[in-house]
Amino acid sequence: MSNQFMMPRQIFYGEGALEQAAPFLAGCGKKALIVTDPSMVKLGNVDAVTKILKENGTDFAVFEGVTGEPTDRMVEEGLALWKAEGCDFLAAVGGGSPIDTMKAIAVVAVAGGSINDWYGKEITGSLPPMAAIPTTSGTGSEATQFTIITNTQADIKMLLKGKVLMPDIAVDDPRFTMTAPPSITAATGLDALCHAAEAYTSRRAQPMTDTLALSAVKRIFRYLPECFAHGDDAGARMQMSLAALEAGIAFNNASVTVIHGMSRPIGALFHVPHGVSNAMLLPACFSYVYREAAERFADLGRAIGAAGEKDTDPEAAEKFIHACEKLCKDCRIPTPGEYGLDREKFFDSIPRMTHDALASGSPANTRRALNAEDIAAIYRSLWED
């Protein structure tokens, strides 16, 4: 059986990656639309990129309207600036939200209409050049063919897909992650863990994704606690940056499974940040599905040293899940109740969330066959009676 494997055309990673990428960034076109958020401007991360463009004689405009997880309205605002400024390529500076917004702006810049028109369709065509410069170690969006945009009218987090959404250039320079506070470090790092573990246990896993996913899981368990406790640890930040990139490439090819499918509706309806909702679900989802993929979960348990060769596969799998639960607690991930969600409203929303989770397609990649009753049961299990 053959497999297909995709990744960005050029990846620059490690200390000094931005400087190494400079001529390639500047060579993308005559004028860049830099897609970012206000905090990236205040922290000076955008200045670091615009300095590189200026030095190479490339003009730019800055769209800092990504004020939360990306929505169709943000995409429309970014498109308006793209047109007004006469830009011909895009660069995103920030976490997954600016990168996903950049991808969506690129789509509508060429196709016209609304990004909502693409829900349920494969995005095709030729897009403007895109460069992604992540400032968190988590989403992996710089290395994927996906973007997640909220349809504000329908309250749906749309998972949009197309090979053309893969950025042409990915720049993973750990200097940008040094500004992430502990809460963001934890949420994005656990998002990366979900990417890697789901990719490894997915029905669509393949040898190359297995290699990257295992490597990412090991790095995350080793270095996320360090980054969370000591955000100025440059070595740990570099390792987490690499782990997020590995995880992103892995799930781009093997896809995600039940966690991500169930996480998106929580984010859409209750506005819980993506990494946090993933982490809320991680132990419950894996506990529910691991038996049908015990060997795979056992590999992960042994890889991080939570289990040994004398453990049976189910035992090693359970030890991995316990290690995930401990990591979430150590990173202070709240339960839905601790986050402030209303229990009654949550339970009333379970039928809709279950429908949207299954409709996303991600749960179908899980090695345990899941139906609506299963998804609803997992949602209910998040609350302690």
Phi and psi in degrees as a GROMACS rama.xvg file:
@    title "Ramachandran Plot"
@    xaxis  label "Phi"
@    yaxis  label "Psi"
@TYPE xy
-90.0108  160.156  SER-2
-132.816  152.537  ASN-3
-107.042  143.071  GLN-4
-135.898  126.791  PHE-5
-125.287  146.756  MET-6
-158.814  167.074  MET-7
-57.8522  155.472  PRO-8
-63.4616  -39.4861  ARG-9
-135.904  133.603  GLN-10
-124.802  129.711  ILE-11
-118.706  124.233  PHE-12
-142.34  155.041  TYR-13
100.247  177.037  GLY-14
-58.7033  129.996  GLU-15
81.9881  12.3574  GLY-16
-62.3018  -36.8393  ALA-17
-62.9796  -44.4196  LEU-18
-64.0783  -39.3185  GLU-19
-64.5473  -34.4846  GLN-20
-82.2831  -11.0356  ALA-21
-48.9845  -53.7477  ALA-22
-64.9008  -28.14  PRO-23
-75.4757  -37.6761  PHE-24
-62.9354  -48.6768  LEU-25
-64.3953  -26.8045  ALA-26
-81.7422  0.472686  GLY-27
-72.6728  -23.2587  CYS-28
173.076  -165.206  GLY-29
-94.1956  -31.6175  LYS-30
-145.523  125.528  LYS-31
-95.6976  142.603  ALA-32
-97.1669  112.052  LEU-33
-88.3252  118.263  ILE-34
-100.805  122.608  VAL-35
-156.376  -169.132  THR-36
-127.559  164.096  ASP-37
-58.3279  -34.4789  PRO-38
-66.5982  -33.8875  SER-39
-67.0219  -32.0574  MET-40
-68.6728  -47.3709  VAL-41
-63.5083  -36.5604  LYS-42
-77.8296  -9.5262  LEU-43
88.7352  2.10404  GLY-44
-66.8906  -36.7778  ASN-45
-67.5257  -38.9123  VAL-46
-59.2155  -36.8681  ASP-47
-61.9871  -35.7365  ALA-48
-78.9864  -43.8379  VAL-49
-64.7075  -31.3753  THR-50
-61.0647  -43.0029  LYS-51
-62.5481  -43.3263  ILE-52
-65.9574  -42.6684  LEU-53
-60.0745  -44.4212  LYS-54
-62.4133  -24.5023  GLU-55
-104.125  10.8763  ASN-56
73.2639  26.3628  GLY-57
-107.997  128.486  THR-58
-78.6693  165.629  ASP-59
-159.567  159.361  PHE-60
-130.234  149.69  ALA-61
-113.83  122.325  VAL-62
-106.211  109.725  PHE-63
-110.425  33.469  GLU-64
-90.724  10.7707  GLY-65
-87.0481  90.9037  VAL-66
-100.226  9.55116  THR-67
-178.669  -160.109  GLY-68
-65.3686  141.166  GLU-69
-64.7375  140.1  PRO-70
-126.519  166.331  THR-71
-60.4522  -32.2985  ASP-72
-67.6777  -40.4691  ARG-73
-61.3015  -40.4621  MET-74
-61.5521  -42.8591  VAL-75
-63.0182  -40.5528  GLU-76
-66.2309  -41.4025  GLU-77
-65.3376  -38.8969  GLY-78
-62.8081  -39.6653  LEU-79
-60.5641  -42.0176  ALA-80
-69.3925  -38.8887  LEU-81
-53.52  -47.5504  TRP-82
-69.1352  -44.7388  LYS-83
-63.5644  -34.9929  ALA-84
-91.9736  -8.03145  GLU-85
64.7298  41.986  GLY-86
-77.4169  157.02  CYS-87
-129.928  0.108431  ASP-88
-152.946  169.017  PHE-89
-127.834  148.335  LEU-90
-137.736  130.271  ALA-91
-104.593  134.626  ALA-92
-125.43  111.593  VAL-93
151.361  -162.758  GLY-94
-82.1079  -157.182  GLY-95
-62.9972  -29.2755  GLY-96
-64.8396  -51.9482  SER-97
-61.8164  -37.2556  PRO-98
-66.9743  -44.3884  ILE-99
-64.7235  -38.9545  ASP-100
-63.3304  -43.0497  THR-101
-55.3038  -46.526  MET-102
-60.5171  -42.4547  LYS-103
-68.4342  -38.9002  ALA-104
-60.8229  -41.7384  ILE-105
-59.4007  -38.4638  ALA-106
-64.5405  -52.167  VAL-107
-74.17  -22.3673  VAL-108
-62.0682  -31.2417  ALA-109
-96.1839  -46.3581  VAL-110
-85.7065  -21.462  ALA-111
73.2747  -172.343  GLY-112
67.8648  -153.237  GLY-113
-111.579  150.202  SER-114
-63.5071  -24.0996  ILE-115
-63.7978  -22.128  ASN-116
-64.9957  -16.9821  ASP-117
-96.1755  0.135895  TRP-118
-63.2109  126.115  TYR-119
83.5604  4.57852  GLY-120
-119.808  154.505  LYS-121
-80.4577  126.779  GLU-122
-80.4157  124.133  ILE-123
-130.327  179.67  THR-124
105.803  -167.711  GLY-125
-114.679  121.645  SER-126
-102.715  160.095  LEU-127
-61.6517  155.827  PRO-128
-58.4441  143.156  PRO-129
-131.894  138.199  MET-130
-124.393  133.009  ALA-131
-115.268  126.704  ALA-132
-124.146  89.634  ILE-133
-71.7399  145.786  PRO-134
-114.719  6.71188  THR-135
-129.894  160.821  THR-136
-107.658  86.083  SER-137
-168.451  -59.878  GLY-138
-67.8727  -34.8194  THR-139
69.5923  9.91994  GLY-140
-63.1161  -21.6391  SER-141
-66.3584  -12.5844  GLU-142
-126.818  25.0455  ALA-143
-128.464  162.796  THR-144
-98.2344  26.0162  GLN-145
-123.5  154.89  PHE-146
-144.397  146.119  THR-147
-118.918  115.634  ILE-148
-126.297  135.605  ILE-149
-84.0641  126.53  THR-150
-81.6318  107.445  ASN-151
-69.6368  -27.9774  THR-152
-75.6361  -39.8672  GLN-153
-91.4345  -8.8097  ALA-154
55.8615  48.1848  ASP-155
-125.208  131.678  ILE-156
-83.663  107.909  LYS-157
-84.2593  122.922  MET-158
-89.4742  110.354  LEU-159
-107.234  142.624  LEU-160
-137.076  145.669  LYS-161
175.58  138.032  GLY-162
-57.0741  -30.1049  LYS-163
-70.7699  -11.2208  VAL-164
-78.9978  -8.25017  LEU-165
-67.7816  120.573  MET-166
-57.9444  146.895  PRO-167
-72.1294  -33.9787  ASP-168
-131.609  131.278  ILE-169
-117.768  128.173  ALA-170
-120.563  103.263  VAL-171
-103.882  83.6653  ASP-172
-101.212  115.04  ASP-173
-62.1711  -14.7069  PRO-174
-58.1278  -33.737  ARG-175
-72.8237  -24.6013  PHE-176
-80.5304  -12.1866  THR-177
-64.9483  -20.9139  MET-178
-87.5347  -6.43596  THR-179
-72.6333  128.15  ALA-180
-71.6153  167.755  PRO-181
-55.3221  -41.0575  PRO-182
-64.1431  -40.986  SER-183
-71.6229  -38.9828  ILE-184
-57.9629  -43.9251  THR-185
-67.1164  -50.316  ALA-186
-62.2659  -44.0176  ALA-187
-73.632  -35.5571  THR-188
-65.3688  -38.5971  GLY-189
-73.7947  -28.7506  LEU-190
-60.4788  -44.6304  ASP-191
-62.1842  -38.4473  ALA-192
-61.7543  -42.8626  LEU-193
-60.7137  -44.6676  CYS-194
-54.8342  -48.8551  HIS-195
-69.8086  -47.728  ALA-196
-67.8213  -37.8199  ALA-197
-67.9022  -40.1695  GLU-198
-61.2936  -40.4494  ALA-199
-69.4734  -32.1536  TYR-200
-99.7412  5.1793  THR-201
-72.5673  151.498  SER-202
-61.4092  -22.2796  ARG-203
-98.2008  11.0465  ARG-204
-61.3371  148.872  ALA-205
-141.747  167.088  GLN-206
-54.68  -41.2818  PRO-207
-70.4423  -37.1322  MET-208
-70.8186  -33.3806  THR-209
-59.3488  -44.1296  ASP-210
-61.01  -46.955  THR-211
-69.6191  -40.4007  LEU-212
-64.8066  -45.322  ALA-213
-61.0128  -43.9598  LEU-214
-61.059  -43.5947  SER-215
-63.5977  -44.4282  ALA-216
-60.4374  -43.8306  VAL-217
-62.791  -43.9312  LYS-218
-63.4968  -41.9541  ARG-219
-64.0127  -45.5231  ILE-220
-65.441  -30.0198  PHE-221
-79.5973  -41.1086  ARG-222
-111.125  -18.1348  TYR-223
-62.6887  -44.9015  LEU-224
-58.0747  -36.3631  PRO-225
-64.8564  -45.3384  GLU-226
-65.3229  -36.8505  CYS-227
-66.9815  -41.8745  PHE-228
-84.0774  -31.7023  ALA-229
-134.796  82.6289  HIS-230
-64.0032  -17.2551  GLY-231
-92.9744  9.86178  ASP-232
-78.7778  98.3537  ASP-233
-62.669  -37.4772  ALA-234
-65.1792  -43.817  GLY-235
-66.5292  -39.0669  ALA-236
-61.4514  -40.1002  ARG-237
-64.305  -40.9087  MET-238
-66.9096  -38.607  GLN-239
-69.818  -35.1849  MET-240
-60.8813  -42.9718  SER-241
-68.2135  -39.4375  LEU-242
-61.2945  -43.3079  ALA-243
-64.177  -38.0007  ALA-244
-65.1632  -45.7402  LEU-245
-58.8058  -45.6675  GLU-246
-64.3203  -39.013  ALA-247
-62.8276  -45.7025  GLY-248
-64.1065  -38.5612  ILE-249
-63.2919  -50.7445  ALA-250
-76.3839  -21.417  PHE-251
-59.79  -30.7296  ASN-252
-101.81  -30.523  ASN-253
-102.985  -13.8205  ALA-254
73.7227  171.474  SER-255
-101.834  179.838  VAL-256
-129.756  -133.774  THR-257
-67.8608  -35.4729  VAL-258
-59.5672  -52.6472  ILE-259
-65.8017  -36.4509  HIS-260
-60.7887  -38.9841  GLY-261
-83.8994  -22.2165  MET-262
-73.4107  -39.8838  SER-263
-59.0178  -44.1062  ARG-264
-63.0341  -34.6071  PRO-265
-62.726  -42.8425  ILE-266
-65.0423  -41.921  GLY-267
-67.5705  -42.7109  ALA-268
-87.9179  -31.3656  LEU-269
-117.614  0.0167902  PHE-270
58.79  37.5753  HIS-271
-84.5409  130.631  VAL-272
-54.2398  144.871  PRO-273
-55.4716  -47.7831  HIS-274
-63.8576  -35.9357  GLY-275
-68.307  -45.2807  VAL-276
-65.9154  -35.5601  SER-277
-59.5572  -48.0584  ASN-278
-65.7854  -35.5419  ALA-279
-57.9168  -37.2963  MET-280
-87.3678  -21.547  LEU-281
-52.4965  -58.5336  LEU-282
-62.5827  -41.2397  PRO-283
-65.4296  -43.4035  ALA-284
-65.5592  -48.1539  CYS-285
-66.6366  -36.3036  PHE-286
-61.5671  -33.0174  SER-287
-77.5096  -29.7815  TYR-288
-113.049  -6.25589  VAL-289
-67.6122  -26.5486  TYR-290
-62.607  -33.6162  ARG-291
-79.0515  -4.86757  GLU-292
-139.529  39.1469  ALA-293
-57.7495  -39.3088  ALA-294
-61.9953  -40.2724  GLU-295
-67.7645  -47.8072  ARG-296
-65.8526  -32.3983  PHE-297
-63.6355  -40.0852  ALA-298
-55.3614  -42.789  ASP-299
-66.8715  -40.3626  LEU-300
-62.2647  -41.1278  GLY-301
-72.9907  -34.2252  ARG-302
-63.5899  -34.1481  ALA-303
-94.1127  1.2554  ILE-304
82.1304  9.8405  GLY-305
-77.5909  -22.6465  ALA-306
-133.908  159.59  ALA-307
-118.925  179.057  GLY-308
-66.9568  -23.2066  GLU-309
-77.4408  -17.0451  LYS-310
-72.9954  139.509  ASP-311
-68.4475  164.682  THR-312
-58.6792  -46.7503  ASP-313
-60.6891  -38.3632  PRO-314
-64.9838  -44.8739  GLU-315
-65.3961  -37.1174  ALA-316
-63.5669  -45.0306  ALA-317
-63.6366  -36.7744  GLU-318
-66.7997  -34.1165  LYS-319
-64.8208  -44.2381  PHE-320
-64.615  -39.1597  ILE-321
-63.3666  -37.8853  HIS-322
-65.812  -38.2731  ALA-323
-62.7186  -43.2712  CYS-324
-62.4536  -41.9371  GLU-325
-65.2037  -41.1534  LYS-326
-63.1091  -40.6218  LEU-327
-62.1042  -42.5842  CYS-328
-66.2869  -42.5405  LYS-329
-62.2838  -30.8814  ASP-330
-90.0556  8.06532  CYS-331
60.1068  43.7948  ARG-332
-77.8029  125.159  ILE-333
-79.6393  157.983  PRO-334
-75.2912  168.079  THR-335
-55.4956  -40.9427  PRO-336
-65.7107  -42.8496  GLY-337
-65.2022  -30.4428  GLU-338
-71.7937  -21.6153  TYR-339
108.254  11.561  GLY-340
-72.6053  146.293  LEU-341
-81.809  121.617  ASP-342
-60.7738  -45.3089  ARG-343
-64.5505  -43.5021  GLU-344
-64.0908  -38.7971  LYS-345
-61.3952  -49.1662  PHE-346
-65.6411  -35.8277  PHE-347
-64.8118  -26.8924  ASP-348
-88.1341  -7.53911  SER-349
-57.7733  -43.2406  ILE-350
-58.3884  -43.9348  PRO-351
-68.1447  -44.2803  ARG-352
-61.6583  -39.3743  MET-353
-61.6201  -45.4333  THR-354
-60.1385  -47.334  HIS-355
-67.0761  -36.5627  ASP-356
-62.6179  -48.1664  ALA-357
-66.6785  -36.7358  LEU-358
-65.6352  -25.5408  ALA-359
-66.4469  -24.7405  SER-360
90.9403  -19.2691  GLY-361
-62.7962  -42.6924  SER-362
-59.1909  -24.9624  PRO-363
-67.1887  -17.2364  ALA-364
-81.2261  -10.0394  ASN-365
-70.3146  141.737  THR-366
-72.8859  -16.2214  ARG-367
-94.0327  127.716  ARG-368
-66.0277  127.286  ALA-369
-120.124  136.52  LEU-370
-116.939  -175.118  ASN-371
-61.007  -38.5741  ALA-372
-62.6888  -38.6718  GLU-373
-64.4718  -48.471  ASP-374
-61.3001  -44.0301  ILE-375
-62.5811  -38.8466  ALA-376
-63.3775  -39.6833  ALA-377
-66.3805  -43.7463  ILE-378
-56.9065  -45.0877  TYR-379
-64.3874  -32.2325  ARG-380
-69.4562  -13.447  SER-381
-69.9955  -15.2044  LEU-382
-110.475  129.782  TRP-383
-86.7012  125.974  GLU-384
